[in-house]
Amino acid sequence: MEKTFKHVAYLWDDKKADELGEDQVALFLYRSNILGADLRITNYGGGNTSCKTIEKDPLTNEEVEVMWVKGSGGDIGTLDRSGIAGLYTERLRNLKNVYGGLDDEDRMVGLFNHCIYDLDSKAPSIDTPLHGLLPFKHIDHLHPDALIAVAAAEDSEKVTKEIWGDKMGWVPWQRPGFELGLMLEKCLEENPGIRGIVLGSHGLFTWGDTSYECYMNSLDVIETASEYIEKKVKEQGEVFGGQKVQSLPEDQRKEKAAELMPLLRGLASSENRMIGHFTDSDVVLEFANSNDLSRLAPMGTSCPDHFLRTKIQPLVLSLGTNEALSNPEEVLKKLEPAFEQYRNEYKEYYENHKRDNSPAMRDPNPVIILFPGVGMFSFAKNKQTARVASEFYINAINVMRGAEAISSYTSLPRQEAFDIEYWLLEEAKLQRMPKEKPLSRKVAFITGGGGGIGKAIADKLAAEGANVFLTDLSQDRLDEAMESYGKDTAATAICDVTDAQSIQKAYKKSILAFGGVDIIIHSAGLAISKSLEDTTEKDWDLLQNVLVKGQFELAQKGMAILKKQDLGGDFISIASKNGLVSGPNNVGYGTAKAAQQHMSRLLAAELGGDKIRVNIVNPDGVIVGSKIWEGDWAEGRAKAHGISVDELPKHYAKRNLLQEIILPEDIANGVFACVGLLTKSTGNTINVDGGMANAFVR
């Protein structure tokens, strides 16, 4: 029977659970996934879950207890069998015999490997002993905002007793590891009837004999804490000391954010290029606009899962909501000192707390940036990391609200925070991350992205690590294109390249999606094949507007963004062999393509000083998969060559030196060569035509 909760989502489906039968590992994974689906319970990558089963030892044939637990770096919302570790429970508990105290924590992690039962196990996480030293069949370790608020309140132990009486245990803050596992074990021994344990400044442990009982226990404990906090907030009246700043209307907030974000991105990328994320949710604005912002924001976050992704504290901008942002130079004069102060304070934090064996200082730029009245920006190595950092800071805001309503919020001591941020085990995890792809941390803006060539370019650049922003006249094409990307890879906008305002709107949407733009590709196009006498003024204007004027508007407005960021960039014109070669029935199209090519050379000469490279990719005969060839153009070219439309692919292949059919993917490879490999080339033309001697540019 479904139970109703107000503050958490009850997602258990009896039918789905029944289909899993008595497979306790499958039920534990199912429980993990539905817990991870509710961000009020735990955020991406946060928390861990486990179960214990009886298995046959392959060496002795004896029955042994095995613990299955989320492995290092996993996410319970998407957890599957490949992401868990299986360990002999008894061996794990026997590690107590060799544990040498707090200074021995790092060595103990290496010893977890001696406890492995399942040879296909994911690397066991630092939290493994927390589950192994407790006797329960199913265990959840979660980071719900409500529980961390209780854990981060100044009188956390007293509050825990007030809410649950003798039904919940409490342990003081201790960094995750073997010592904390021993503390949980001792807490249970001293309080044998408890249903869970609150970890000071950290989170929650709950358990049950079955996966369902564990799930319900977790939800009920979180619901109880949430109700308690809700009551306290109502009694308190004002949240965060009341409102200090009035929010701008939503459309104005978005406008301000789009104006400011490229500048912030450039400053946040002083050491490593970053991808951005923006949110102006009610939770963010309530905190950013409050009187207590100046007191609470510098205190930093309390839960390790939070500040590992957000840095210990945010940068709060002193810009006013009425401030004009149209003059980038003037705005930079106000932003640069704030960033410099943040970097210097982070360096002091590092120098004051580093150990003899601490890893080198990491990027000192802020991850979270708050703009009162507007919203919150986050910057990280990729979109997912930036988005998740934003979500975690929202969790931190919720924690601060709850703790302040209960009594007062407390953060971790700076040394404790540093020791986690620069933990050698965390550094080892970072070093194990796969090498970034060539276009990682870059954003590609592609016109005509719903078409054959544009979509192929987007696919290639995304495969090489870029975020891609696709524009097109057709929403259906964009919707179809998005089916092949994840939400953190691509975004889209309707854009008419003949309309300057439409281009500007698309750029702003791209900025709000990813923080800015690095690569601009003009792939939108059409083709009209007519003789001089048959070419109408309408034909001529259409070709000039889409191909030439569109490129001009795209470049002019795009360069303003690239210059704001001050990170260089790329502009690629998808032109045509027809801009170089004279042929019949082609006066309008060929002229427009030639204009695209020479405009690109002019832009290359003008923009080189800003490290903005402008290059040309010249296709020819891209028939298969090209939207242009679905219309009258194919009939016109077939007529010009005295052949049928069906004969066109072979005809074009026969006439090039390599006798190859040119595909959209070939054009995409040409673009990647320009933006990913030939990083010291500008003003160049790459012909992707199988070799046409009369189109050789030199």
C-alpha positions as CSV (number, residue, x, y, z in Angstrom):
1,M,0.0,0.0,0.0
2,E,1.4,3.4,-1.0
3,K,2.3,5.7,1.8
4,T,1.9,9.5,1.4
5,F,4.8,11.8,2.3
6,K,5.0,15.5,2.0
7,H,8.7,16.2,1.9
8,V,10.0,13.1,0.0
9,A,8.8,11.1,-2.9
10,Y,7.5,7.6,-2.3
11,L,8.5,5.8,-5.4
12,W,8.4,2.1,-4.5
13,D,6.5,0.1,-7.0
14,D,5.4,-3.3,-5.6
15,K,5.0,-4.7,-9.1
16,K,8.6,-3.9,-10.1
17,A,9.9,-5.1,-6.8
18,D,7.9,-8.4,-7.1
19,E,9.5,-9.0,-10.5
20,L,12.9,-9.0,-8.8
21,G,11.8,-11.8,-6.5
22,E,14.2,-12.7,-3.8
23,D,17.3,-11.3,-5.5
24,Q,18.5,-9.1,-2.6
25,V,21.2,-7.4,-4.7
26,A,18.6,-6.4,-7.4
27,L,16.3,-5.1,-4.7
28,F,19.1,-3.1,-3.1
29,L,19.9,-1.6,-6.6
30,Y,16.2,-0.8,-7.1
31,R,16.0,0.9,-3.7
32,S,19.2,2.9,-4.5
33,N,17.8,4.1,-7.9
34,I,14.5,5.4,-6.5
35,L,16.3,7.1,-3.5
36,G,18.7,8.8,-6.0
37,A,15.7,10.0,-8.1
38,D,14.7,12.5,-5.4
39,L,17.3,15.3,-5.0
40,R,15.8,16.1,-1.6
41,I,17.2,12.8,-0.4
42,T,20.6,12.9,-2.0
43,N,22.3,14.6,-4.9
44,Y,24.2,13.2,-7.8
45,G,27.1,11.0,-6.6
46,G,26.2,11.6,-3.0
47,G,25.5,8.9,-0.4
48,N,25.8,5.2,-0.7
49,T,23.8,2.1,-0.1
50,S,24.4,-1.6,0.6
51,C,23.0,-5.0,1.3
52,K,24.4,-8.2,2.7
53,T,23.7,-11.7,1.3
54,I,24.8,-15.3,2.0
55,E,26.9,-16.6,-0.9
56,K,29.0,-19.7,-1.5
57,D,32.8,-19.2,-1.1
58,P,34.4,-20.4,-4.4
59,L,37.4,-21.6,-2.5
60,T,35.8,-23.5,0.4
61,N,32.3,-24.1,-0.8
62,E,31.2,-22.8,2.6
63,E,28.4,-20.2,3.0
64,V,29.7,-16.8,3.8
65,E,28.2,-13.3,4.3
66,V,29.0,-10.9,1.4
67,M,28.4,-7.2,1.5
68,W,27.4,-5.4,-1.7
69,V,28.0,-1.7,-1.6
70,K,28.2,1.3,-4.0
71,G,31.7,1.6,-5.3
72,S,33.9,4.6,-5.5
73,G,32.6,7.5,-7.6
74,G,29.2,6.0,-8.4
75,D,25.7,7.6,-8.2
76,I,22.9,5.7,-6.5
77,G,20.3,7.1,-8.9
78,T,21.9,5.2,-11.8
79,L,23.7,2.5,-9.8
80,D,23.8,-1.0,-11.5
81,R,25.8,-4.2,-10.8
82,S,28.8,-2.8,-12.6
83,G,29.1,0.0,-10.1
84,I,29.1,-2.0,-6.8
85,A,31.7,-3.8,-4.8
86,G,31.2,-7.2,-3.2
87,L,33.3,-7.9,-0.1
88,Y,33.6,-10.7,2.5
89,T,32.0,-9.1,5.5
90,E,34.0,-11.1,8.0
91,R,37.3,-10.1,6.4
92,L,36.3,-6.5,6.4
93,R,35.5,-6.6,10.1
94,N,38.8,-8.4,10.8
95,L,40.5,-5.2,9.6
96,K,39.8,-3.9,13.1
97,N,42.7,-6.1,14.2
98,V,45.2,-4.2,12.1
99,Y,43.8,-0.7,12.3
100,G,46.3,1.7,13.7
101,G,44.2,4.8,14.4
102,L,43.4,8.0,12.5
103,D,46.9,8.2,10.9
104,D,46.2,4.8,9.4
105,E,43.1,5.7,7.4
106,D,44.7,5.9,3.9
107,R,46.4,2.5,4.4
108,M,43.1,0.9,5.3
109,V,41.5,1.8,2.0
110,G,44.2,-0.2,0.3
111,L,43.4,-3.2,2.5
112,F,39.7,-3.2,1.4
113,N,41.0,-4.9,-1.8
114,H,42.0,-7.9,0.4
115,C,38.4,-8.3,1.3
116,I,37.0,-8.6,-2.3
117,Y,34.7,-11.5,-2.9
118,D,33.4,-10.5,-6.4
119,L,36.3,-10.1,-8.8
120,D,34.3,-7.8,-11.0
121,S,33.9,-5.3,-8.2
122,K,34.1,-1.6,-8.6
123,A,36.9,-0.1,-6.4
124,P,35.5,0.1,-2.8
125,S,34.8,3.6,-1.5
126,I,36.0,5.2,1.7
127,D,32.6,4.6,3.2
128,T,32.8,0.8,2.9
129,P,33.6,0.1,6.6
130,L,30.7,2.3,7.7
131,H,28.4,-0.3,6.1
132,G,30.5,-3.3,6.9
133,L,30.8,-2.7,10.7
134,L,27.0,-2.5,11.1
135,P,25.2,-5.8,11.2
136,F,22.0,-4.9,9.2
137,K,21.1,-6.6,5.9
138,H,20.2,-3.3,4.1
139,I,21.7,0.1,4.9
140,D,21.3,3.6,3.5
141,H,23.8,6.4,4.0
142,L,22.1,9.5,2.6
143,H,22.6,13.3,2.6
144,P,19.0,14.7,2.9
145,D,18.9,18.5,3.3
146,A,16.7,18.1,6.4
147,L,19.1,15.7,8.1
148,I,22.2,17.7,7.3
149,A,20.4,20.7,8.8
150,V,19.9,18.8,12.0
151,A,23.5,17.6,11.8
152,A,24.9,21.1,11.1
153,A,22.8,22.8,13.9
154,E,24.9,24.2,16.7
155,D,23.2,21.8,19.2
156,S,22.8,18.9,16.9
157,E,22.9,16.1,19.5
158,K,20.3,17.8,21.6
159,V,18.1,18.4,18.6
160,T,18.4,14.7,17.5
161,K,17.1,13.7,20.9
162,E,14.3,16.2,20.8
163,I,13.1,14.9,17.4
164,W,13.4,11.1,17.8
165,G,13.9,10.5,21.5
166,D,16.0,7.3,22.1
167,K,15.1,6.0,18.6
168,M,18.1,7.7,16.8
169,G,21.8,7.6,17.6
170,W,24.2,10.5,17.1
171,V,27.9,10.7,16.6
172,P,30.1,13.8,16.3
173,W,31.8,14.9,13.1
174,Q,34.5,12.6,11.9
175,R,35.9,12.4,8.4
176,P,34.6,9.3,6.5
177,G,36.8,6.3,7.0
178,F,37.5,3.4,9.3
179,E,37.4,5.5,12.4
180,L,33.8,6.7,11.6
181,G,32.8,3.0,11.0
182,L,34.1,2.2,14.5
183,M,32.1,5.1,15.9
184,L,28.9,3.9,14.3
185,E,29.5,0.4,15.6
186,K,30.0,1.7,19.2
187,C,26.9,4.0,18.9
188,L,24.8,0.9,18.0
189,E,26.3,-1.1,20.9
190,E,25.4,1.6,23.4
191,N,22.0,2.2,21.9
192,P,20.8,-1.2,20.6
193,G,17.2,-0.2,19.9
194,I,17.9,2.7,17.5
195,R,16.6,2.9,13.9
196,G,19.4,5.1,12.6
197,I,22.3,7.4,13.3
198,V,22.8,11.1,12.7
199,L,26.4,12.0,11.7
200,G,27.4,15.4,13.0
201,S,27.8,17.9,10.1
202,H,27.5,15.0,7.6
203,G,24.3,13.0,7.1
204,L,22.3,10.0,8.0
205,F,22.5,6.2,8.4
206,T,19.4,4.1,8.4
207,W,18.7,0.4,7.9
208,G,16.2,-2.5,7.7
209,D,16.0,-6.2,7.4
210,T,14.6,-6.0,3.9
211,S,15.2,-3.5,1.1
212,Y,11.6,-2.2,1.5
213,E,11.9,-1.8,5.3
214,C,15.2,0.1,4.8
215,Y,13.6,2.3,2.2
216,M,10.6,3.1,4.4
217,N,12.8,3.7,7.4
218,S,14.9,6.2,5.4
219,L,11.8,8.1,4.1
220,D,10.2,8.2,7.5
221,V,13.2,9.5,9.3
222,I,13.7,12.2,6.6
223,E,10.0,13.1,6.7
224,T,10.1,13.5,10.5
225,A,13.1,15.8,10.3
226,S,11.5,17.8,7.5
227,E,8.3,18.3,9.4
228,Y,10.3,19.5,12.5
229,I,12.2,22.0,10.4
230,E,9.1,23.2,8.6
231,K,7.5,23.9,12.0
232,K,10.6,25.8,13.2
233,V,10.7,27.9,10.0
234,K,7.0,28.9,10.5
235,E,7.8,29.8,14.2
236,Q,10.8,31.8,13.1
237,G,8.8,33.9,10.6
238,E,11.6,35.5,8.6
239,V,14.0,33.3,6.7
240,F,17.7,34.3,6.5
241,G,17.0,37.5,8.4
242,G,14.5,38.7,5.8
243,Q,14.9,40.2,2.3
244,K,17.5,42.8,1.6
245,V,17.4,42.9,-2.2
246,Q,14.4,42.7,-4.5
247,S,14.6,40.2,-7.4
248,L,14.4,41.5,-10.9
249,P,11.5,40.1,-13.0
250,E,12.4,36.8,-14.6
251,D,12.9,38.1,-18.1
252,Q,15.2,40.8,-16.8
253,R,17.1,38.3,-14.7
254,K,17.8,36.2,-17.7
255,E,18.8,39.3,-19.7
256,K,21.3,40.3,-17.0
257,A,22.7,36.8,-16.7
258,A,23.2,36.5,-20.4
259,E,25.0,39.9,-20.5
260,L,27.2,39.0,-17.6
261,M,28.0,35.3,-18.0
262,P,30.7,35.5,-20.7
263,L,32.6,38.0,-18.6
264,L,32.3,35.7,-15.5
265,R,33.3,32.7,-17.6
266,G,36.4,34.5,-18.9
267,L,37.4,35.4,-15.3
268,A,36.7,32.0,-13.9
269,S,38.8,30.5,-16.7
270,S,42.0,32.3,-15.9
271,E,43.7,28.9,-15.3
272,N,41.4,26.4,-17.0
273,R,38.6,27.0,-19.4
274,M,35.2,26.4,-17.7
275,I,31.6,25.6,-18.8
276,G,28.9,27.5,-17.0
277,H,25.4,26.9,-15.6
278,F,22.8,29.5,-14.4
279,T,19.8,29.1,-12.1
280,D,17.5,31.7,-10.6
281,S,15.3,29.3,-8.6
282,D,13.3,30.6,-5.7
283,V,15.6,28.9,-3.2
284,V,18.6,30.6,-4.7
285,L,17.0,34.0,-4.8
286,E,15.7,33.8,-1.2
287,F,19.2,33.2,0.0
288,A,21.1,35.6,-2.4
289,N,18.6,38.4,-1.6
290,S,18.7,38.0,2.2
291,N,20.2,40.0,5.0
292,D,22.1,37.0,6.3
293,L,23.9,36.3,3.0
294,S,26.9,38.3,4.1
295,R,27.2,36.3,7.3
296,L,26.4,32.8,6.1
297,A,28.0,32.6,2.6
298,P,31.6,33.1,4.0
299,M,31.1,30.4,6.6
300,G,31.1,27.7,3.9
301,T,29.2,24.5,3.5
302,S,29.2,21.8,6.2
303,C,28.7,18.5,4.3
304,P,31.9,17.1,2.6
305,D,29.7,16.1,-0.4
306,H,28.8,19.7,-0.8
307,F,32.1,21.6,-0.7
308,L,34.0,19.0,-2.6
309,R,32.0,20.2,-5.6
310,T,31.3,23.8,-4.7
311,K,34.5,24.9,-3.0
312,I,34.3,25.9,0.6
313,Q,32.5,29.2,-0.1
314,P,31.0,31.2,-3.0
315,L,31.9,34.5,-4.6
316,V,29.2,37.1,-3.9
317,L,29.0,39.9,-6.5
318,S,28.6,43.5,-5.4
319,L,27.0,44.5,-8.6
320,G,23.5,46.1,-8.3
321,T,20.5,44.9,-10.2
322,N,20.1,48.3,-11.8
323,E,23.7,48.4,-13.0
324,A,24.2,48.7,-16.7
325,L,26.1,45.7,-18.1
326,S,26.3,46.9,-21.8
327,N,29.9,48.2,-21.4
328,P,32.1,45.1,-20.8
329,E,35.2,47.2,-20.0
330,E,33.5,49.1,-17.2
331,V,31.9,45.9,-15.7
332,L,35.3,44.1,-15.8
333,K,36.8,46.9,-13.7
334,K,34.4,46.0,-11.0
335,L,34.6,42.2,-11.4
336,E,38.3,41.7,-11.7
337,P,39.1,42.9,-8.1
338,A,36.5,40.6,-6.7
339,F,37.9,37.6,-8.5
340,E,41.5,38.6,-7.5
341,Q,40.4,38.8,-3.9
342,Y,38.7,35.4,-4.0
343,R,41.8,33.8,-5.6
344,N,44.1,35.4,-2.9
345,E,41.8,34.3,-0.1
346,Y,41.8,30.7,-1.5
347,K,45.6,30.8,-1.7
348,E,45.8,31.9,1.9
349,Y,43.3,29.1,2.8
350,Y,45.7,26.6,1.1
351,E,48.9,28.0,2.6
352,N,47.5,28.2,6.1
353,H,46.2,24.6,6.2
354,K,48.4,22.5,3.9
355,R,50.2,19.5,5.2
356,D,53.7,18.3,4.3
357,N,52.2,15.8,1.8
358,S,49.3,17.9,0.5
359,P,48.8,17.9,-3.3
360,A,49.6,21.1,-5.1
361,M,47.0,23.9,-4.9
362,R,44.2,23.5,-7.4
363,D,42.5,26.2,-9.5
364,P,41.7,29.1,-7.1
365,N,38.8,30.5,-9.0
366,P,35.3,30.3,-7.6
367,V,32.9,27.5,-8.6
368,I,29.7,29.2,-7.3
369,I,29.0,32.9,-7.9
370,L,25.9,34.6,-6.4
371,F,24.4,37.8,-7.9
372,P,21.7,39.1,-5.5
373,G,18.5,39.9,-7.3
374,V,19.5,37.8,-10.4
375,G,20.6,34.3,-9.5
376,M,23.5,31.9,-9.2
377,F,26.2,31.0,-11.7
378,S,28.4,27.9,-11.4
379,F,31.5,27.1,-13.5
380,A,33.3,23.7,-13.8
381,K,35.1,21.5,-16.3
382,N,32.0,20.4,-18.0
383,K,28.2,21.0,-18.0
384,Q,27.3,18.1,-15.7
385,T,29.9,19.1,-13.1
386,A,28.7,22.8,-13.2
387,R,25.1,21.7,-13.0
388,V,25.7,19.3,-10.1
389,A,27.8,22.0,-8.3
390,S,24.8,24.3,-8.6
391,E,22.5,21.5,-7.2
392,F,24.8,20.9,-4.3
393,Y,24.9,24.5,-3.4
394,I,21.1,24.6,-3.4
395,N,21.3,21.7,-0.9
396,A,23.7,23.7,1.2
397,I,21.3,26.7,1.1
398,N,18.5,24.4,2.3
399,V,20.8,23.1,5.1
400,M,21.6,26.6,6.2
401,R,17.9,27.6,6.2
402,G,17.0,24.5,8.3
403,A,19.9,24.8,10.8
404,E,19.2,28.5,11.3
405,A,15.6,27.8,12.0
406,I,16.5,25.1,14.5
407,S,19.2,27.1,16.3
408,S,22.1,28.4,14.3
409,Y,24.2,27.0,11.4
410,T,27.7,25.7,12.0
411,S,30.2,24.9,9.2
412,L,33.2,22.6,9.4
413,P,36.4,24.0,10.8
414,R,38.6,25.2,8.0
415,Q,41.3,22.6,8.7
416,E,38.8,19.8,8.6
417,A,37.5,21.1,5.3
418,F,41.0,21.4,3.8
419,D,41.9,17.9,4.9
420,I,39.0,16.5,3.0
421,E,39.4,18.8,-0.1
422,Y,43.1,17.9,-0.3
423,W,42.9,14.3,0.9
424,L,45.4,12.2,-0.8
425,L,42.7,9.6,-1.6
426,E,40.6,12.4,-3.3
427,E,43.7,13.4,-5.2
428,A,44.2,9.8,-6.3
429,K,40.6,9.7,-7.5
430,L,41.1,12.8,-9.6
431,Q,44.3,11.4,-11.1
432,R,42.4,8.3,-12.2
433,M,39.9,10.4,-14.2
434,P,40.1,9.7,-17.9
435,K,42.0,12.2,-20.1
436,E,39.9,15.0,-21.4
437,K,38.9,15.0,-25.0
438,P,40.3,17.5,-27.5
439,L,37.3,19.8,-27.4
440,S,36.4,19.4,-23.7
441,R,35.4,22.7,-22.0
442,K,34.4,24.2,-25.3
443,V,31.0,25.3,-26.6
444,A,30.1,25.0,-30.4
445,F,27.3,27.1,-31.8
446,I,26.1,25.6,-35.1
447,T,23.6,27.1,-37.5
448,G,21.7,24.7,-39.7
449,G,22.2,22.1,-36.9
450,G,19.1,20.2,-37.8
451,G,20.3,19.5,-41.3
452,G,22.6,16.8,-42.6
453,I,25.9,18.6,-42.6
454,G,25.1,20.7,-39.5
455,K,24.0,17.7,-37.5
456,A,27.1,15.7,-38.6
457,I,29.3,18.6,-37.4
458,A,27.5,18.7,-34.1
459,D,27.9,14.9,-33.7
460,K,31.6,15.0,-34.4
461,L,32.3,17.9,-32.1
462,A,30.2,16.4,-29.3
463,A,32.1,13.1,-29.7
464,E,35.3,15.1,-29.3
465,G,34.1,16.6,-26.0
466,A,32.4,19.8,-26.9
467,N,29.0,21.1,-25.8
468,V,27.0,21.8,-28.9
469,F,24.2,24.4,-29.4
470,L,22.2,23.7,-32.5
471,T,20.0,26.2,-34.3
472,D,17.7,25.7,-37.2
473,L,14.4,27.0,-38.7
474,S,12.7,23.7,-38.0
475,Q,11.7,22.8,-34.4
476,D,11.0,19.2,-35.6
477,R,14.5,18.9,-36.9
478,L,16.0,20.2,-33.7
479,D,13.8,17.9,-31.6
480,E,14.9,14.9,-33.7
481,A,18.6,16.0,-33.4
482,M,18.4,16.3,-29.6
483,E,17.4,12.6,-29.3
484,S,21.0,11.6,-29.8
485,Y,22.4,13.8,-27.0
486,G,22.2,13.9,-23.3
487,K,20.9,17.0,-21.5
488,D,24.4,18.0,-20.4
489,T,25.7,17.8,-24.0
490,A,23.4,19.8,-26.2
491,A,20.8,22.5,-26.3
492,T,18.9,24.1,-29.2
493,A,17.1,27.2,-30.4
494,I,15.0,28.2,-33.4
495,C,17.1,30.7,-35.3
496,D,16.6,32.6,-38.6
497,V,20.0,33.7,-39.7
498,T,18.5,36.4,-41.8
499,D,17.2,38.1,-38.6
500,A,19.7,39.8,-36.4
501,Q,17.4,39.6,-33.4
502,S,16.8,35.9,-33.9
503,I,20.6,35.4,-33.9
504,Q,21.0,37.5,-30.7
505,K,18.3,35.5,-28.9
506,A,19.9,32.2,-29.9
507,Y,23.3,33.4,-28.6
508,K,21.7,34.4,-25.3
509,K,20.1,31.0,-24.9
510,S,23.4,29.4,-25.6
511,I,25.1,31.6,-23.0
512,L,22.5,30.6,-20.4
513,A,22.9,27.0,-21.3
514,F,26.7,26.7,-21.2
515,G,28.2,30.0,-20.1
516,G,29.3,31.3,-23.5
517,V,30.6,30.3,-26.9
518,D,34.0,29.1,-28.3
519,I,33.3,27.8,-31.8
520,I,30.9,29.3,-34.2
521,I,30.0,27.4,-37.3
522,H,27.8,28.9,-40.1
523,S,26.3,25.8,-41.7
524,A,22.9,27.1,-42.4
525,G,22.3,27.2,-46.1
526,L,20.3,26.6,-49.2
527,A,21.0,26.2,-52.8
528,I,19.4,27.6,-56.0
529,S,20.6,26.4,-59.3
530,K,19.4,28.7,-62.2
531,S,20.7,30.4,-65.2
532,L,21.3,34.2,-65.2
533,E,18.0,34.8,-67.0
534,D,16.0,32.5,-64.7
535,T,17.5,33.9,-61.5
536,T,14.9,36.2,-59.9
537,E,15.6,39.1,-57.5
538,K,13.9,37.0,-54.8
539,D,16.3,34.2,-55.5
540,W,19.3,36.5,-55.3
541,D,18.2,38.2,-52.1
542,L,17.4,34.9,-50.4
543,L,20.9,33.5,-51.1
544,Q,22.6,36.7,-50.1
545,N,20.6,37.0,-46.9
546,V,21.0,33.4,-45.7
547,L,24.6,32.8,-46.8
548,V,26.3,36.2,-46.7
549,K,24.3,38.5,-44.4
550,G,23.6,35.6,-42.1
551,Q,27.4,35.0,-41.8
552,F,28.0,38.7,-41.2
553,E,25.4,38.9,-38.4
554,L,26.5,35.7,-36.9
555,A,30.2,36.8,-36.9
556,Q,29.5,40.3,-35.6
557,K,27.4,39.2,-32.7
558,G,29.5,36.2,-31.9
559,M,32.7,38.1,-31.8
560,A,31.3,40.4,-29.1
561,I,30.8,37.3,-27.0
562,L,34.2,35.9,-27.7
563,K,35.9,39.2,-26.9
564,K,34.0,39.4,-23.6
565,Q,35.4,36.0,-22.6
566,D,38.9,36.9,-23.8
567,L,39.6,33.2,-24.4
568,G,40.1,33.3,-28.2
569,G,37.8,31.2,-30.4
570,D,37.0,29.8,-33.8
571,F,34.7,30.8,-36.6
572,I,34.1,28.3,-39.4
573,S,32.3,29.1,-42.6
574,I,30.8,26.1,-44.4
575,A,31.2,27.5,-47.9
576,S,31.5,25.5,-51.2
577,K,33.7,24.5,-54.1
578,N,31.3,26.7,-56.1
579,G,32.8,29.8,-54.6
580,L,36.0,29.0,-56.3
581,V,34.9,27.3,-59.6
582,S,32.9,28.8,-62.4
583,G,30.1,26.7,-63.7
584,P,26.7,27.0,-65.5
585,N,23.4,27.8,-63.8
586,N,25.0,28.9,-60.6
587,V,25.4,32.7,-60.6
588,G,23.4,33.4,-57.4
589,Y,24.7,30.5,-55.3
590,G,28.3,30.7,-56.5
591,T,28.5,34.5,-55.9
592,A,27.1,34.1,-52.4
593,K,29.6,31.3,-51.6
594,A,32.5,33.4,-52.9
595,A,31.4,36.3,-50.7
596,Q,31.3,33.9,-47.7
597,Q,34.9,32.8,-48.5
598,H,36.3,36.3,-48.8
599,M,34.5,37.6,-45.8
600,S,36.1,34.8,-43.8
601,R,39.6,35.9,-45.0
602,L,38.8,39.5,-44.0
603,L,37.6,38.4,-40.6
604,A,40.7,36.2,-40.1
605,A,42.9,39.3,-40.8
606,E,40.9,41.5,-38.4
607,L,40.4,39.1,-35.5
608,G,43.8,37.3,-35.3
609,G,45.0,39.7,-32.6
610,D,42.2,38.5,-30.3
611,K,43.3,34.8,-30.9
612,I,40.1,34.3,-32.9
613,R,40.8,32.0,-35.8
614,V,38.6,32.1,-38.9
615,N,38.7,29.3,-41.5
616,I,36.7,27.9,-44.4
617,V,35.6,24.3,-45.1
618,N,34.6,23.9,-48.8
619,P,32.3,20.8,-49.5
620,D,31.4,19.6,-52.9
621,G,28.8,17.1,-54.0
622,V,27.5,16.2,-50.5
623,I,24.4,14.5,-51.8
624,V,23.8,11.6,-49.4
625,G,22.3,13.0,-46.1
626,S,22.2,16.6,-47.2
627,K,18.9,18.5,-46.8
628,I,19.9,20.8,-49.7
629,W,19.7,17.9,-52.2
630,E,16.2,17.0,-51.2
631,G,14.8,19.9,-53.1
632,D,15.0,21.6,-56.5
633,W,18.8,22.0,-56.3
634,A,19.3,18.3,-57.2
635,E,17.1,18.7,-60.2
636,G,18.9,21.8,-61.3
637,R,22.3,20.3,-61.0
638,A,21.2,17.1,-62.8
639,K,19.9,19.2,-65.6
640,A,23.1,21.3,-65.8
641,H,25.1,18.1,-66.2
642,G,22.6,16.3,-68.5
643,I,22.0,13.4,-66.1
644,S,19.2,12.1,-63.9
645,V,18.9,12.9,-60.2
646,D,19.6,9.3,-59.3
647,E,22.9,9.4,-61.2
648,L,24.2,12.5,-59.2
649,P,26.1,10.7,-56.4
650,K,28.1,8.5,-58.8
651,H,28.6,11.5,-61.2
652,Y,30.1,13.6,-58.5
653,A,32.3,10.8,-57.2
654,K,33.6,10.1,-60.7
655,R,34.6,13.7,-61.4
656,N,36.8,14.1,-58.3
657,L,40.4,12.9,-58.3
658,L,39.8,10.3,-55.6
659,Q,36.5,9.2,-57.1
660,E,34.9,9.2,-53.6
661,I,31.3,10.0,-52.6
662,I,31.5,12.9,-50.1
663,L,29.4,12.5,-46.9
664,P,28.3,15.0,-44.2
665,E,30.7,13.2,-41.8
666,D,33.6,14.1,-44.1
667,I,32.7,17.8,-43.8
668,A,32.5,17.3,-40.0
669,N,36.0,15.9,-40.0
670,G,37.2,19.0,-41.9
671,V,35.7,21.2,-39.3
672,F,37.2,19.2,-36.4
673,A,40.6,19.5,-38.2
674,C,40.2,23.3,-38.1
675,V,39.1,23.6,-34.5
676,G,40.7,20.6,-32.8
677,L,44.0,20.0,-34.6
678,L,45.1,23.0,-36.7
679,T,45.1,25.3,-33.7
680,K,47.7,27.7,-35.1
681,S,46.0,28.1,-38.5
682,T,43.7,30.9,-39.6
683,G,42.5,32.3,-42.9
684,N,42.8,28.9,-44.5
685,T,40.5,26.9,-46.8
686,I,40.1,23.1,-46.5
687,N,38.5,21.5,-49.5
688,V,36.5,18.4,-48.7
689,D,35.6,17.4,-52.2
690,G,37.6,14.3,-53.1
691,G,40.1,16.4,-55.0
692,M,38.9,18.9,-57.6
693,A,41.9,20.4,-59.5
694,N,40.0,23.5,-60.6
695,A,39.1,24.2,-57.0
696,F,42.7,24.0,-55.7
697,V,43.3,27.3,-53.8
698,R,47.1,27.2,-54.2
